[in-house]
Amino acid sequence: MTRFSKYLLTLLVVAIALGAVGYKYRDYVLNPWTRNGQVRANVIQVAPRVSGPIIELSITDNQFVTAGDLLFRIDPRTYEAQYARARAELDRTQSDLVALARQVEAAQASVRQYEVAITAAESEVKATRANRTASERTLERSRILMERGDTSQAQFDTAEREYLVNLATEQKAEAALLSARSALTQATATLAQAEAQLGAPGEENALLRSAKADLEQARLELEFTEVRASVDGMVTNLQPRIGSQVVANQPIMALIDSGSFWIDAYFRETQLERMRAGNQAFVTLMSYPDTIIEASVDSIGWGIAKQDGSTSQNLLPSVSPTFEWIRLAQRIPVRIRLDAVPDTVELRVGSTASVLVRTQEQAGTPPPTPSLLQ
């Protein structure tokens, strides 16, 4: 082989190597890849709404449950007693309201009765006043006639007695009118007091609404003694046992929502220039290195916590030393939506994932990430 041929062969090999390196670099730029990914899901903190000891545990650790399945039951006896007490209180309130309503009706009847009595008394006063006025005029005429000698003493005495009788009758009628008015005032006050005690009529009554609210609260607390799954998912790290005392609103177990899995992939900031939400992505898990999961970019994180500048114990900024000739790229979280998970793959929160993102339109599926790189 001539010297020229050797040079030509060497140049050809170098050109092929540079071309391969350039192609791989272009593929790396257009299809960023990271093995720094983790499986995530919504973890529901299961907490009882009421306190008490567990008397029934219907699940086991790592069991799959569907929404509505019974997880555990709290001793309901205390809450059954509270519910019975609230029902009795509602019955008593309803009975009291019936009695108060009858008192109001009786007071209203009394008011109407005294109003009728006042009308009658006013008519009686008017009639007796007319009689007294007429007898007074008759008595005055009798006095004049007697002074002139035109009538007898007996006739005058009769006119005087008639006047006095009519006067007494008038005074009695006026007293009856005053008594009726006083009774009406008292009856009106009694009615107002009865209406105040009764409150609003029907379902708007405050006492009735309060009693019903207490009953509903007791019913809910009794219902809350049965704790059920809110979503389909897996119970994990189950700690409670039968007899364990649980406290209201204190989480006691975790429920992983089986319909909420996604991947948090951490890409270097230098890889984000061409990445957009909606880009096609491919995921492999360390536990399934040869199975490709089709996915897509859901969103790209907008920030990470700073490392330098945080306040130290002596209130001075904490700054880590760096090498001037080396500048490490930060890693930004990218949320990856899983579009099609094979039936053979079981997702577990926290497991390691590798993610490749296509930032250009390109048909086909990339080969699985080598197991060595998982």
FIDRENMAR-713418 format. One line per 3 residues: number of its first residue (from 1); their letters; for each residue x, y, z of C-alpha. Coordinates in pm, 1 decimal, padded with zeros to 6 digits. Layout:
N
NUM> a> X/Y/Z | ...
***
This chain:
374
1> mtr> 00000.0/00000.0/00000.0 | 00141.6/00334.3/-00100.2 | 00198.8/00621.5/00138.8
4> fsk> -00081.4/00817.7/-00033.0 | -00323.6/00532.3/00014.2 | -00238.9/00517.7/00381.8
7> yll> -00300.7/00891.3/00419.8 | -00627.6/00863.5/00228.7 | -00745.2/00570.0/00442.5
10> tll> -00655.4/00757.6/00759.9 | -00843.6/01066.7/00647.2 | -01144.9/00851.7/00556.9
13> vva> -01149.6/00687.3/00900.6 | -01115.5/01025.0/01073.6 | -01396.0/01170.5/00859.3
16> ial> -01623.5/00877.7/00939.4 | -01547.4/00913.2/01310.6 | -01611.4/01287.4/01303.5
19> gav> -01934.1/01229.5/01112.5 | -02048.8/00972.6/01367.5 | -01962.7/01206.7/01651.9
22> gyk> -02146.3/01492.0/01481.1 | -02450.7/01276.6/01416.8 | -02463.2/01157.3/01777.2
25> yrd> -02416.9/01514.3/01901.9 | -02702.4/01631.9/01677.7 | -02915.8/01343.9/01802.6
28> yvl> -02822.3/01435.3/02160.2 | -02920.4/01799.9/02103.8 | -03246.3/01722.8/01924.3
31> npw> -03342.7/01432.2/02149.9 | -03229.8/01517.4/02505.3 | -03210.8/01220.6/02739.6
34> trn> -03175.0/01181.4/03113.4 | -03170.1/00890.7/03352.0 | -03244.3/01120.6/03644.8
37> gqv> -03617.4/01058.4/03660.1 | -03859.4/00928.6/03919.1 | -04208.9/00786.3/03911.1
40> ran> -04457.2/01010.5/04093.0 | -04826.1/00987.5/04184.9 | -05078.5/01159.6/04405.8
43> viq> -05045.2/01015.7/04754.7 | -05367.5/01054.5/04952.0 | -05321.3/01091.7/05324.8
46> vap> -05606.6/00892.3/05474.5 | -05725.0/01054.9/05797.1 | -06038.4/00975.2/06000.4
49> rvs> -06290.4/01251.9/06063.0 | -06363.1/01124.6/06416.4 | -06157.0/00976.3/06699.0
52> gpi> -06179.6/00631.8/06852.4 | -06039.3/00277.5/06850.0 | -06033.1/00069.3/06531.7
55> iel> -06261.7/-00233.8/06561.8 | -06242.4/-00356.2/06200.7 | -05957.7/-00341.1/05948.8
58> sit> -06078.7/-00445.1/05604.4 | -05751.6/-00415.2/05412.4 | -05397.3/-00546.8/05412.8
61> dnq> -05071.1/-00375.0/05332.4 | -05012.1/-00307.6/04958.9 | -05370.8/-00405.2/04871.7
64> fvt> -05547.1/-00248.8/04573.7 | -05878.5/-00084.6/04660.8 | -06146.0/00089.9/04458.8
67> agd> -06316.3/00415.9/04549.2 | -06579.5/00351.5/04814.9 | -06420.4/00036.9/04958.7
70> llf> -06420.2/00017.1/05338.9 | -06070.1/00068.7/05478.2 | -06142.6/00046.3/05850.2
73> rid> -06418.3/00101.3/06101.9 | -06401.8/00299.8/06426.6 | -06600.7/00193.8/06734.7
76> prt> -06938.7/00360.2/06666.1 | -07101.6/00323.9/07008.6 | -07015.4/00673.2/07130.5
79> yea> -07144.4/00826.8/06808.7 | -07458.3/00610.6/06810.3 | -07536.1/00748.1/07156.0
82> qya> -07475.6/01103.4/07034.6 | -07704.8/01041.5/06738.4 | -07979.6/00902.2/06964.4
85> rar> -07941.2/01202.7/07195.1 | -07965.8/01442.5/06900.5 | -08280.7/01268.2/06775.4
88> ael> -08437.0/01291.5/07120.3 | -08344.2/01658.3/07136.9 | -08507.8/01717.0/06799.0
91> drt> -08824.7/01541.2/06916.0 | -08827.0/01750.4/07233.5 | -08775.7/02068.9/07034.1
94> qsd> -09060.4/01981.0/06799.7 | -09288.1/01909.9/07099.7 | -09187.6/02239.8/07260.0
97> lva> -09260.9/02422.9/06938.2 | -09604.7/02260.8/06916.7 | -09676.0/02373.0/07274.3
100> lar> -09548.1/02722.7/07199.5 | -09761.1/02736.6/06885.4 | -10065.1/02648.0/07093.4
103> qve> -09974.0/02921.1/07341.2 | -09955.5/03166.4/07053.5 | -10295.1/03052.4/06927.5
106> aaq> -10442.2/03088.2/07278.2 | -10290.2/03434.7/07313.6 | -10426.8/03534.2/06974.1
109> asv> -10771.9/03410.0/07078.8 | -10747.3/03613.9/07400.8 | -10652.8/03924.3/07203.9
112> rqy> -10948.9/03876.6/06971.6 | -11177.6/03814.9/07271.3 | -11071.2/04134.8/07445.2
115> eva> -11097.9/04331.5/07122.6 | -11461.5/04213.9/07097.1 | -11510.5/04296.0/07465.8
118> ita> -11373.7/04647.2/07412.1 | -11609.1/04701.2/07120.3 | -11903.3/04588.4/07333.4
121> aes> -11785.0/04799.2/07629.6 | -11750.8/05106.3/07409.5 | -12108.5/05053.4/07286.4
124> evk> -12224.9/05008.8/07645.3 | -12049.8/05328.8/07753.1 | -12207.6/05516.4/07465.2
127> atr> -12556.9/05386.5/07555.6 | -12524.7/05454.0/07929.8 | -12386.8/05799.6/07858.5
130> anr> -12690.4/05876.1/07647.7 | -12920.3/05751.6/07929.2 | -12729.8/05951.7/08187.8
133> tas> -12747.7/06265.1/07970.4 | -13122.7/06224.0/07919.8 | -13189.1/06163.6/08290.8
136> ert> -12971.6/06462.0/08377.7 | -13183.0/06688.4/08158.3 | -13499.9/06540.8/08312.4
139> ler> -13363.2/06607.4/08662.0 | -13280.3/06966.7/08569.3 | -13632.7/07027.3/08438.3
142> sri> -13778.7/06872.4/08754.3 | -13570.5/07108.8/08967.8 | -13694.8/07411.6/08773.7
145> lme> -14056.6/07297.1/08795.3 | -14021.3/07226.2/09164.9 | -13882.7/07573.7/09228.1
148> rgd> -14187.0/07714.7/09045.9 | -14414.2/07476.1/09236.7 | -14530.3/07302.8/08922.5
151> tsq> -14422.2/06952.8/09036.9 | -14417.8/06753.9/09355.7 | -14123.7/06648.8/09570.5
154> aqf> -14195.4/06286.2/09492.0 | -14161.6/06343.9/09117.3 | -13833.9/06529.0/09171.8
157> dta> -13701.8/06247.2/09390.7 | -13792.7/05995.1/09122.0 | -13603.0/06194.7/08855.4
160> ere> -13305.2/06226.3/09088.6 | -13295.7/05851.5/09162.4 | -13316.2/05775.5/08790.0
163> ylv> -13026.1/06009.8/08721.5 | -12810.9/05856.3/08994.8 | -12883.6/05506.7/08866.4
166> nla> -12788.8/05604.5/08510.2 | -12473.8/05779.1/08635.4 | -12366.8/05469.8/08827.5
169> teq> -12440.1/05253.8/08524.4 | -12227.2/05482.0/08307.6 | -11938.0/05471.3/08553.4
172> kae> -11963.0/05094.0/08569.0 | -11953.9/05072.5/08187.5 | -11649.7/05301.6/08175.7
175> aal> -11475.1/05086.7/08436.9 | -11554.1/04776.4/08231.6 | -11408.2/04947.5/07923.9
178> lsa> -11090.0/05035.9/08112.3 | -11065.0/04679.5/08240.0 | -11110.0/04539.0/07888.4
181> rsa> -10842.8/04771.3/07751.2 | -10603.3/04671.7/08029.7 | -10674.7/04305.2/07963.1
184> ltq> -10612.0/04362.7/07590.8 | -10276.1/04524.2/07669.1 | -10178.8/04228.8/07885.7
187> ata> -10301.7/03979.0/07626.0 | -10104.7/04160.0/07355.7 | -09789.9/04143.3/07570.5
190> tla> -09849.9/03773.3/07634.5 | -09893.5/03717.2/07260.5 | -09571.9/03902.0/07181.4
193> qae> -09383.9/03697.5/07441.4 | -09526.9/03371.1/07306.5 | -09439.9/03467.4/06948.6
196> aql> -09086.5/03560.1/07056.6 | -09044.0/03222.4/07225.9 | -09184.3/03041.4/06923.2
199> gap> -08972.4/03228.4/06669.5 | -09014.3/03197.5/06294.4 | -09282.3/02958.5/06173.4
202> gee> -09220.1/02623.2/06006.3 | -08879.5/02513.7/05881.6 | -08736.0/02862.7/05929.3
205> nal> -08760.5/02832.7/06306.7 | -08417.1/02882.2/06464.7 | -08470.1/02624.4/06740.2
208> lrs> -08583.5/02366.3/06486.9 | -08295.6/02440.4/06249.1 | -08045.7/02416.7/06535.3
211> aka> -08184.4/02081.5/06649.6 | -08181.3/01947.3/06293.5 | -07824.6/02070.4/06243.7
214> dle> -07717.6/01892.2/06563.0 | -07886.4/01574.4/06439.8 | -07714.9/01603.1/06101.1
217> qar> -07379.4/01657.8/06273.0 | -07435.9/01348.3/06486.4 | -07538.8/01148.9/06177.9
220> lel> -07226.5/01255.5/05991.1 | -06999.4/01167.8/06282.0 | -07163.2/00825.4/06301.4
223> eft> -07113.5/00785.8/05925.8 | -06750.5/00894.2/05959.1 | -06678.0/00590.5/06178.4
226> evr> -06654.6/00401.7/05848.4 | -06348.4/00526.2/05658.4 | -06361.5/00447.0/05286.5
229> asv> -06122.2/00489.6/04996.3 | -06168.6/00817.6/04810.9 | -05996.4/00698.2/04490.4
232> dgm> -05885.5/00379.9/04320.9 | -05537.3/00297.9/04437.4 | -05294.8/00101.9/04649.2
235> vtn> -05266.6/00107.5/05026.5 | -04902.2/00107.3/05127.2 | -04703.6/00107.6/05451.0
238> lqp> -05011.9/00011.1/05652.0 | -04942.6/00072.2/06021.4 | -05279.1/00074.0/06208.3
241> rig> -05405.6/-00244.0/06368.8 | -05733.1/-00347.4/06527.8 | -05746.5/-00169.3/06861.1
244> sqv> -05528.5/00120.5/06747.7 | -05655.3/00456.0/06871.9 | -05698.6/00705.1/06589.6
247> van> -05737.6/01080.6/06625.2 | -05962.8/01296.3/06410.4 | -05790.9/01464.2/06113.8
250> qpi> -05458.1/01290.4/06183.8 | -05333.4/01086.8/05880.6 | -05274.5/00720.0/05958.9
253> mal> -05212.3/00559.9/05617.0 | -05122.0/00641.9/05257.9 | -05330.1/00564.5/04950.4
256> ids> -05156.3/00595.9/04612.4 | -05396.1/00714.3/04342.0 | -05356.0/00455.8/04064.8
259> gsf> -05485.0/00697.8/03802.4 | -05239.6/00979.1/03871.4 | -04892.1/00844.5/03781.5
262> wid> -04644.5/01068.0/03603.4 | -04266.1/01103.7/03571.6 | -04054.6/01384.3/03711.8
265> ayf> -03750.1/01399.0/03483.2 | -03461.2/01632.4/03565.3 | -03288.3/01771.5/03255.3
268> ret> -02986.6/01998.7/03242.7 | -03082.4/02354.2/03163.9 | -02875.9/02332.7/02844.9
271> qle> -03120.6/02068.9/02717.2 | -03433.9/02282.2/02750.9 | -03387.0/02526.9/02462.9
274> rmr> -03585.1/02321.1/02211.2 | -03807.3/02135.3/02456.0 | -04176.6/02227.1/02455.6
277> agn> -04491.0/02098.8/02624.0 | -04643.9/01833.4/02401.0 | -04312.7/01693.8/02273.3
280> qaf> -04310.9/01318.7/02228.0 | -04122.1/01132.5/02499.7 | -04020.0/00776.4/02576.6
283> vtl> -03969.2/00634.1/02924.0 | -03791.8/00323.9/03047.3 | -03787.0/00214.0/03408.8
286> msy> -03493.2/00058.9/03587.5 | -03725.0/-00226.0/03685.4 | -03831.7/-00273.3/03318.3
289> pdt> -03522.1/-00171.3/03119.2 | -03635.8/-00323.0/02789.2 | -03993.6/-00193.2/02795.0
292> iie> -04057.7/00144.2/02634.6 | -04346.7/00352.9/02767.8 | -04491.0/00612.2/02533.4
295> asv> -04523.6/00953.2/02696.0 | -04520.9/01326.0/02627.9 | -04395.4/01643.2/02791.2
298> dsi> -04671.4/01778.1/03014.6 | -04495.2/02088.1/03149.2 | -04153.8/02230.4/03229.4
301> gwg> -04072.0/02361.2/03575.0 | -04032.6/02735.5/03622.7 | -03782.9/02735.4/03906.7
304> iak> -03570.5/02546.3/04156.3 | -03446.7/02634.5/04503.3 | -03127.2/02838.5/04518.3
307> qdg> -02815.6/02698.0/04681.9 | -02610.4/03013.3/04725.3 | -02729.3/03317.7/04914.2
310> sts> -02927.2/03136.5/05183.8 | -02882.8/03270.6/05535.9 | -02641.5/03080.3/05759.6
313> qnl> -02656.3/03049.5/06138.1 | -02468.4/03376.2/06186.9 | -02710.9/03554.1/05949.3
316> lps> -02447.3/03588.0/05674.7 | -02508.3/03461.0/05320.8 | -02388.9/03107.0/05257.6
319> vsp> -02190.9/03077.2/04930.5 | -02034.9/02750.0/04816.4 | -01689.4/02761.0/04650.9
322> tfe> -01679.7/02692.4/04276.0 | -01413.4/02622.3/04016.0 | -01388.7/02913.1/03776.1
325> wir> -01312.5/02688.9/03476.2 | -01604.6/02453.7/03544.8 | -01965.7/02565.5/03548.6
328> laq> -02220.8/02293.0/03617.3 | -02562.0/02319.3/03455.5 | -02859.7/02318.1/03688.4
331> rip> -03120.4/02045.7/03652.1 | -03477.7/02159.4/03588.6 | -03777.6/01932.9/03659.7
334> vri> -03986.2/01835.4/03357.2 | -04322.6/01669.1/03414.8 | -04377.3/01376.1/03178.7
337> rld> -04728.7/01250.6/03111.6 | -04757.6/00874.4/03060.7 | -04973.2/00818.1/02753.1
340> avp> -04971.8/00439.0/02721.2 | -04847.1/00212.7/02999.0 | -04817.5/-00156.0/02899.0
343> dtv> -05015.3/-00402.5/03106.0 | -04693.7/-00578.7/03200.6 | -04553.8/-00267.5/03371.0
346> elr> -04639.3/-00196.3/03734.0 | -04563.0/00161.8/03834.4 | -04426.6/00227.6/04181.3
349> vgs> -04379.8/00571.4/04331.6 | -04014.6/00664.9/04368.8 | -03875.7/00411.1/04121.7
352> tas> -03604.7/00527.4/03881.2 | -03683.3/00622.5/03522.8 | -03490.3/00724.5/03212.2
355> vlv> -03655.5/00968.9/02974.1 | -03584.4/01063.1/02612.4 | -03764.0/01360.9/02458.7
358> rtq> -03799.2/01420.9/02085.7 | -03779.1/01793.2/02014.2 | -03838.3/01747.8/01638.4
361> eqa> -04100.6/01566.7/01433.1 | -03958.4/01223.8/01370.8 | -04146.1/00902.0/01306.6
364> gtp> -04069.9/00575.8/01473.7 | -03982.3/00462.3/01821.7 | -03626.9/00486.9/01955.6
367> ppt> -03458.8/00170.6/02078.4 | -03477.6/00104.1/02451.9 | -03215.0/00263.5/02668.7
370> psl> -02937.1/00011.3/02739.6 | -02970.4/-00159.1/03076.2 | -02619.8/-00045.6/03162.1
373> lq> -02735.2/00316.5/03153.4 | -03050.3/00270.2/03365.2
***
